Amino acid sequence: MADEDKKNVNNQDDTEEEVQNLIEETKKINQDAEIANDDIKNGLEEIDKEVDESVEKVEKIYSELDQIDTEAGNDLDELILKQADDLSAE
């Protein structure tokens, strides 16, 4: 019976050691996941910042194009009026 008790104790010790190893491995995996999560979060924040900057640049370009279109339309209107005045003066 003593041998059987030793085997049970040894099995229990082995099981406890295995559980502790699994706990440590789980902690390491969790730590690695947290690091990866932080890296991804930082990367997404950087992408978000770059997208915002790009949107601002595109909005500025459209604003400038609208201004150019307005000015070109005004210049064209002035040219047409000048030509009409020149024709009526003849």
N, CA, C and O atoms as a GROMACS GRO file, in nm:
protein
  360
    1MET      N    1   0.081  -0.119   0.000
    1MET     CA    2   0.000   0.000   0.000
    1MET      C    3   0.086   0.127   0.000
    1MET      O    4   0.047   0.229  -0.056
    2ALA      N    5   0.202   0.120   0.062
    2ALA     CA    6   0.292   0.235   0.069
    2ALA      C    7   0.342   0.272  -0.070
    2ALA      O    8   0.354   0.390  -0.102
    3ASP      N    9   0.371   0.171  -0.153
    3ASP     CA   10   0.415   0.199  -0.290
    3ASP      C   11   0.306   0.269  -0.370
    3ASP      O   12   0.333   0.359  -0.449
    4GLU      N   13   0.184   0.225  -0.348
    4GLU     CA   14   0.070   0.285  -0.419
    4GLU      C   15   0.051   0.430  -0.376
    4GLU      O   16   0.020   0.517  -0.458
    5ASP      N   17   0.069   0.456  -0.248
    5ASP     CA   18   0.056   0.592  -0.196
    5ASP      C   19   0.166   0.682  -0.255
    5ASP      O   20   0.140   0.797  -0.290
    6LYS      N   21   0.288   0.628  -0.266
    6LYS     CA   22   0.398   0.705  -0.326
    6LYS      C   23   0.368   0.737  -0.471
    6LYS      O   24   0.394   0.848  -0.517
    7LYS      N   25   0.313   0.638  -0.543
    7LYS     CA   26   0.278   0.661  -0.684
    7LYS      C   27   0.172   0.770  -0.695
    7LYS      O   28   0.180   0.856  -0.782
    8ASN      N   29   0.072   0.765  -0.607
    8ASN     CA   30  -0.034   0.867  -0.608
    8ASN      C   31   0.023   1.006  -0.578
    8ASN      O   32  -0.014   1.104  -0.641
    9VAL      N   33   0.113   1.011  -0.480
    9VAL     CA   34   0.176   1.138  -0.443
    9VAL      C   35   0.261   1.188  -0.561
    9VAL      O   36   0.257   1.306  -0.595
   10ASN      N   37   0.337   1.097  -0.622
   10ASN     CA   38   0.419   1.135  -0.737
   10ASN      C   39   0.332   1.182  -0.854
   10ASN      O   40   0.365   1.280  -0.921
   11ASN      N   41   0.223   1.111  -0.877
   11ASN     CA   42   0.132   1.150  -0.983
   11ASN      C   43   0.070   1.286  -0.954
   11ASN      O   44   0.054   1.370  -1.043
   12GLN      N   45   0.036   1.307  -0.828
   12GLN     CA   46  -0.022   1.434  -0.788
   12GLN      C   47   0.082   1.546  -0.804
   12GLN      O   48   0.050   1.654  -0.854
   13ASP      N   49   0.206   1.520  -0.762
   13ASP     CA   50   0.313   1.619  -0.778
   13ASP      C   51   0.335   1.650  -0.927
   13ASP      O   52   0.350   1.766  -0.966
   14ASP      N   53   0.338   1.544  -1.008
   14ASP     CA   54   0.356   1.564  -1.152
   14ASP      C   55   0.241   1.646  -1.210
   14ASP      O   56   0.263   1.735  -1.292
   15THR      N   57   0.121   1.617  -1.167
   15THR     CA   58   0.002   1.690  -1.216
   15THR      C   59   0.010   1.836  -1.174
   15THR      O   60  -0.017   1.926  -1.255
   16GLU      N   61   0.046   1.861  -1.049
   16GLU     CA   62   0.058   1.998  -1.001
   16GLU      C   63   0.167   2.074  -1.077
   16GLU      O   64   0.150   2.191  -1.112
   17GLU      N   65   0.277   2.007  -1.103
   17GLU     CA   66   0.386   2.069  -1.179
   17GLU      C   67   0.339   2.101  -1.322
   17GLU      O   68   0.368   2.207  -1.375
   18GLU      N   69   0.267   2.008  -1.381
   18GLU     CA   70   0.215   2.029  -1.516
   18GLU      C   71   0.116   2.145  -1.519
   18GLU      O   72   0.116   2.225  -1.612
   19VAL      N   73   0.033   2.153  -1.417
   19VAL     CA   74  -0.064   2.264  -1.407
   19VAL      C   75   0.011   2.396  -1.393
   19VAL      O   76  -0.025   2.494  -1.457
   20GLN      N   77   0.113   2.398  -1.308
   20GLN     CA   78   0.192   2.521  -1.292
   20GLN      C   79   0.259   2.561  -1.423
   20GLN      O   80   0.262   2.679  -1.459
   21ASN      N   81   0.312   2.464  -1.495
   21ASN     CA   82   0.374   2.492  -1.625
   21ASN      C   83   0.272   2.550  -1.722
   21ASN      O   84   0.301   2.643  -1.797
   22LEU      N   85   0.151   2.492  -1.721
   22LEU     CA   86   0.046   2.542  -1.809
   22LEU      C   87   0.003   2.683  -1.770
   22LEU      O   88  -0.025   2.766  -1.857
   23ILE      N   89  -0.001   2.710  -1.641
   23ILE     CA   90  -0.035   2.844  -1.594
   23ILE      C   91   0.070   2.944  -1.642
   23ILE      O   92   0.036   3.052  -1.691
   24GLU      N   93   0.196   2.910  -1.627
   24GLU     CA   94   0.304   2.998  -1.672
   24GLU      C   95   0.298   3.020  -1.823
   24GLU      O   96   0.316   3.132  -1.872
   25GLU      N   97   0.273   2.914  -1.895
   25GLU     CA   98   0.263   2.925  -2.041
   25GLU      C   99   0.145   3.014  -2.080
   25GLU      O  100   0.154   3.094  -2.172
   26THR      N  101   0.034   2.999  -2.009
   26THR     CA  102  -0.084   3.081  -2.035
   26THR      C  103  -0.054   3.228  -2.005
   26THR      O  104  -0.096   3.316  -2.080
   27LYS      N  105   0.018   3.254  -1.896
   27LYS     CA  106   0.056   3.392  -1.863
   27LYS      C  107   0.142   3.452  -1.973
   27LYS      O  108   0.123   3.568  -2.012
   28LYS      N  109   0.237   3.373  -2.024
   28LYS     CA  110   0.325   3.421  -2.132
   28LYS      C  111   0.244   3.449  -2.258
   28LYS      O  112   0.264   3.552  -2.324
   29ILE      N  113   0.154   3.360  -2.292
   29ILE     CA  114   0.070   3.381  -2.411
   29ILE      C  115  -0.015   3.506  -2.394
   29ILE      O  116  -0.030   3.585  -2.487
   30ASN      N  117  -0.069   3.524  -2.275
   30ASN     CA  118  -0.151   3.643  -2.247
   30ASN      C  119  -0.068   3.770  -2.260
   30ASN      O  120  -0.113   3.870  -2.316
   31GLN      N  121   0.053   3.766  -2.207
   31GLN     CA  122   0.143   3.882  -2.216
   31GLN      C  123   0.177   3.911  -2.361
   31GLN      O  124   0.175   4.027  -2.403
   32ASP      N  125   0.208   3.808  -2.439
   32ASP     CA  126   0.236   3.826  -2.582
   32ASP      C  127   0.116   3.884  -2.655
   32ASP      O  128   0.131   3.970  -2.742
   33ALA      N  129  -0.003   3.838  -2.619
   33ALA     CA  130  -0.126   3.888  -2.682
   33ALA      C  131  -0.147   4.036  -2.649
   33ALA      O  132  -0.188   4.114  -2.734
   34GLU      N  133  -0.119   4.073  -2.524
   34GLU     CA  134  -0.133   4.214  -2.484
   34GLU      C  135  -0.034   4.302  -2.560
   34GLU      O  136  -0.069   4.412  -2.603
   35ILE      N  137   0.089   4.254  -2.576
   35ILE     CA  138   0.189   4.330  -2.652
   35ILE      C  139   0.145   4.345  -2.797
   35ILE      O  140   0.154   4.454  -2.854
   36ALA      N  141   0.098   4.236  -2.856
   36ALA     CA  142   0.050   4.240  -2.995
   36ALA      C  143  -0.068   4.334  -3.007
   36ALA      O  144  -0.079   4.409  -3.104
   37ASN      N  145  -0.157   4.330  -2.909
   37ASN     CA  146  -0.275   4.418  -2.910
   37ASN      C  147  -0.233   4.564  -2.904
   37ASN      O  148  -0.288   4.647  -2.976
   38ASP      N  149  -0.135   4.595  -2.819
   38ASP     CA  150  -0.085   4.733  -2.810
   38ASP      C  151  -0.022   4.775  -2.942
   38ASP      O  152  -0.043   4.888  -2.988
   39ASP      N  153   0.056   4.687  -3.003
   39ASP     CA  154   0.119   4.718  -3.131
   39ASP      C  155   0.013   4.746  -3.238
   39ASP      O  156   0.025   4.840  -3.316
   40ILE      N  157  -0.090   4.663  -3.241
   40ILE     CA  158  -0.197   4.681  -3.339
   40ILE      C  159  -0.270   4.812  -3.313
   40ILE      O  160  -0.301   4.886  -3.406
   41LYS      N  161  -0.297   4.840  -3.185
   41LYS     CA  162  -0.367   4.964  -3.149
   41LYS      C  163  -0.285   5.085  -3.194
   41LYS      O  164  -0.339   5.180  -3.251
   42ASN      N  165  -0.155   5.082  -3.168
   42ASN     CA  166  -0.069   5.193  -3.209
   42ASN      C  167  -0.066   5.206  -3.360
   42ASN      O  168  -0.069   5.317  -3.414
   43GLY      N  169  -0.059   5.093  -3.429
   43GLY     CA  170  -0.060   5.096  -3.575
   43GLY      C  171  -0.188   5.154  -3.630
   43GLY      O  172  -0.186   5.233  -3.725
   44LEU      N  173  -0.301   5.115  -3.571
   44LEU     CA  174  -0.430   5.167  -3.617
   44LEU      C  175  -0.443   5.316  -3.588
   44LEU      O  176  -0.501   5.391  -3.668
   45GLU      N  177  -0.391   5.359  -3.475
   45GLU     CA  178  -0.394   5.502  -3.443
   45GLU      C  179  -0.311   5.581  -3.545
   45GLU      O  180  -0.351   5.690  -3.586
   46GLU      N  181  -0.198   5.527  -3.584
   46GLU     CA  182  -0.113   5.592  -3.684
   46GLU      C  183  -0.184   5.598  -3.820
   46GLU      O  184  -0.180   5.700  -3.889
   47ILE      N  185  -0.248   5.489  -3.856
   47ILE     CA  186  -0.323   5.486  -3.983
   47ILE      C  187  -0.437   5.586  -3.978
   47ILE      O  188  -0.461   5.658  -4.076
   48ASP      N  189  -0.508   5.591  -3.866
   48ASP     CA  190  -0.618   5.685  -3.850
   48ASP      C  191  -0.569   5.829  -3.865
   48ASP      O  192  -0.634   5.912  -3.930
   49LYS      N  193  -0.455   5.858  -3.805
   49LYS     CA  194  -0.396   5.992  -3.815
   49LYS      C  195  -0.361   6.025  -3.960
   49LYS      O  196  -0.389   6.135  -4.008
   50GLU      N  197  -0.300   5.928  -4.029
   50GLU     CA  198  -0.262   5.950  -4.169
   50GLU      C  199  -0.385   5.967  -4.258
   50GLU      O  200  -0.384   6.048  -4.350
   51VAL      N  201  -0.491   5.892  -4.230
   51VAL     CA  202  -0.615   5.906  -4.307
   51VAL      C  203  -0.674   6.045  -4.285
   51VAL      O  204  -0.718   6.111  -4.380
   52ASP      N  205  -0.676   6.090  -4.160
   52ASP     CA  206  -0.728   6.224  -4.130
   52ASP      C  207  -0.649   6.331  -4.205
   52ASP      O  208  -0.707   6.424  -4.261
   53GLU      N  209  -0.516   6.317  -4.205
   53GLU     CA  210  -0.432   6.414  -4.276
   53GLU      C  211  -0.462   6.410  -4.426
   53GLU      O  212  -0.468   6.515  -4.490
   54SER      N  213  -0.480   6.291  -4.480
   54SER     CA  214  -0.510   6.278  -4.623
   54SER      C  215  -0.645   6.339  -4.657
   54SER      O  216  -0.660   6.406  -4.760
   55VAL      N  217  -0.743   6.317  -4.572
   55VAL     CA  218  -0.876   6.375  -4.594
   55VAL      C  219  -0.867   6.527  -4.593
   55VAL      O  220  -0.929   6.594  -4.676
   56GLU      N  221  -0.791   6.582  -4.500
   56GLU     CA  222  -0.773   6.727  -4.494
   56GLU      C  223  -0.709   6.779  -4.622
   56GLU      O  224  -0.750   6.882  -4.675
   57LYS      N  225  -0.608   6.707  -4.672
   57LYS     CA  226  -0.542   6.748  -4.797
   57LYS      C  227  -0.638   6.743  -4.914
   57LYS      O  228  -0.640   6.834  -4.997
   58VAL      N  229  -0.719   6.637  -4.922
   58VAL     CA  230  -0.815   6.625  -5.032
   58VAL      C  231  -0.919   6.736  -5.023
   58VAL      O  232  -0.955   6.796  -5.125
   59GLU      N  233  -0.967   6.764  -4.903
   59GLU     CA  234  -1.065   6.872  -4.885
   59GLU      C  235  -1.005   7.006  -4.927
   59GLU      O  236  -1.074   7.088  -4.989
   60LYS      N  237  -0.878   7.028  -4.895
   60LYS     CA  238  -0.811   7.153  -4.935
   60LYS      C  239  -0.800   7.160  -5.086
   60LYS      O  240  -0.823   7.266  -5.146
   61ILE      N  241  -0.764   7.049  -5.149
   61ILE     CA  242  -0.753   7.046  -5.295
   61ILE      C  243  -0.887   7.077  -5.359
   61ILE      O  244  -0.895   7.158  -5.452
   62TYR      N  245  -0.995   7.014  -5.310
   62TYR     CA  246  -1.128   7.041  -5.365
   62TYR      C  247  -1.168   7.186  -5.344
   62TYR      O  248  -1.229   7.247  -5.432
   63SER      N  249  -1.133   7.241  -5.231
   63SER     CA  250  -1.162   7.382  -5.204
   63SER      C  251  -1.088   7.472  -5.303
   63SER      O  252  -1.144   7.566  -5.358
   64GLU      N  253  -0.960   7.440  -5.326
   64GLU     CA  254  -0.880   7.519  -5.421
   64GLU      C  255  -0.935   7.503  -5.563
   64GLU      O  256  -0.940   7.600  -5.639
   65LEU      N  257  -0.974   7.382  -5.599
   65LEU     CA  258  -1.032   7.360  -5.733
   65LEU      C  259  -1.163   7.436  -5.748
   65LEU      O  260  -1.190   7.492  -5.855
   66ASP      N  261  -1.243   7.440  -5.644
   66ASP     CA  262  -1.369   7.515  -5.648
   66ASP      C  263  -1.341   7.663  -5.666
   66ASP      O  264  -1.409   7.731  -5.742
   67GLN      N  265  -1.240   7.713  -5.595
   67GLN     CA  266  -1.201   7.854  -5.607
   67GLN      C  267  -1.153   7.884  -5.750
   67GLN      O  268  -1.190   7.985  -5.809
   68ILE      N  269  -1.072   7.794  -5.803
   68ILE     CA  270  -1.022   7.812  -5.940
   68ILE      C  271  -1.138   7.810  -6.039
   68ILE      O  272  -1.142   7.891  -6.132
   69ASP      N  273  -1.232   7.717  -6.019
   69ASP     CA  274  -1.349   7.708  -6.107
   69ASP      C  275  -1.431   7.836  -6.101
   69ASP      O  276  -1.476   7.887  -6.204
   70THR      N  277  -1.451   7.889  -5.982
   70THR     CA  278  -1.526   8.014  -5.965
   70THR      C  279  -1.455   8.129  -6.035
   70THR      O  280  -1.517   8.207  -6.107
   71GLU      N  281  -1.323   8.139  -6.013
   71GLU     CA  282  -1.246   8.246  -6.076
   71GLU      C  283  -1.246   8.233  -6.228
   71GLU      O  284  -1.259   8.332  -6.300
   72ALA      N  285  -1.233   8.110  -6.277
   72ALA     CA  286  -1.234   8.088  -6.422
   72ALA      C  287  -1.370   8.126  -6.480
   72ALA      O  288  -1.379   8.186  -6.587
   73GLY      N  289  -1.476   8.090  -6.408
   73GLY     CA  290  -1.611   8.127  -6.452
   73GLY      C  291  -1.629   8.277  -6.455
   73GLY      O  292  -1.689   8.330  -6.548
   74ASN      N  293  -1.577   8.345  -6.354
   74ASN     CA  294  -1.585   8.492  -6.350
   74ASN      C  295  -1.505   8.554  -6.464
   74ASN      O  296  -1.552   8.647  -6.530
   75ASP      N  297  -1.385   8.502  -6.488
   75ASP     CA  298  -1.302   8.552  -6.598
   75ASP      C  299  -1.370   8.530  -6.732
   75ASP      O  300  -1.368   8.618  -6.819
   76LEU      N  301  -1.432   8.414  -6.749
   76LEU     CA  302  -1.502   8.385  -6.873
   76LEU      C  303  -1.621   8.478  -6.891
   76LEU      O  304  -1.646   8.528  -7.001
   77ASP      N  305  -1.693   8.502  -6.783
   77ASP     CA  306  -1.806   8.596  -6.790
   77ASP      C  307  -1.758   8.735  -6.831
   77ASP      O  308  -1.821   8.800  -6.914
   78GLU      N  309  -1.648   8.781  -6.772
   78GLU     CA  310  -1.593   8.913  -6.806
   78GLU      C  311  -1.551   8.919  -6.952
   78GLU      O  312  -1.575   9.019  -7.020
   79LEU      N  313  -1.489   8.812  -7.001
   79LEU     CA  314  -1.446   8.807  -7.140
   79LEU      C  315  -1.566   8.812  -7.234
   79LEU      O  316  -1.564   8.884  -7.334
   80ILE      N  317  -1.668   8.738  -7.202
   80ILE     CA  318  -1.790   8.738  -7.285
   80ILE      C  319  -1.854   8.877  -7.286
   80ILE      O  320  -1.897   8.926  -7.391
   81LEU      N  321  -1.861   8.941  -7.169
   81LEU     CA  322  -1.918   9.076  -7.161
   81LEU      C  323  -1.834   9.176  -7.239
   81LEU      O  324  -1.889   9.265  -7.305
   82LYS      N  325  -1.701   9.162  -7.232
   82LYS     CA  326  -1.612   9.253  -7.306
   82LYS      C  327  -1.633   9.234  -7.456
   82LYS      O  328  -1.640   9.332  -7.530
   83GLN      N  329  -1.641   9.108  -7.500
   83GLN     CA  330  -1.661   9.082  -7.642
   83GLN      C  331  -1.798   9.135  -7.687
   83GLN      O  332  -1.812   9.188  -7.797
   84ALA      N  333  -1.897   9.120  -7.600
   84ALA     CA  334  -2.030   9.173  -7.634
   84ALA      C  335  -2.027   9.325  -7.645
   84ALA      O  336  -2.088   9.383  -7.734
   85ASP      N  337  -1.955   9.390  -7.552
   85ASP     CA  338  -1.940   9.535  -7.558
   85ASP      C  339  -1.866   9.578  -7.684
   85ASP      O  340  -1.904   9.675  -7.750
   86ASP      N  341  -1.759   9.503  -7.717
   86ASP     CA  342  -1.680   9.534  -7.837
   86ASP      C  343  -1.766   9.520  -7.962
   86ASP      O  344  -1.758   9.603  -8.052
   87LEU      N  345  -1.847   9.418  -7.968
   87LEU     CA  346  -1.934   9.395  -8.085
   87LEU      C  347  -2.042   9.503  -8.093
   87LEU      O  348  -2.077   9.548  -8.202
   88SER      N  349  -2.094   9.542  -7.979
   88SER     CA  350  -2.200   9.644  -7.983
   88SER      C  351  -2.141   9.781  -8.013
   88SER      O  352  -2.213   9.868  -8.064
   89ALA      N  353  -2.014   9.802  -7.985
   89ALA     CA  354  -1.949   9.931  -8.013
   89ALA      C  355  -1.918   9.944  -8.161
   89ALA      O  356  -1.895  10.056  -8.208
   90GLU      N  357  -1.917   9.838  -8.234
   90GLU     CA  358  -1.884   9.845  -8.377
   90GLU      C  359  -1.996   9.895  -8.458
   90GLU      O  360  -1.984   9.906  -8.580
   0.00000   0.00000   0.00000
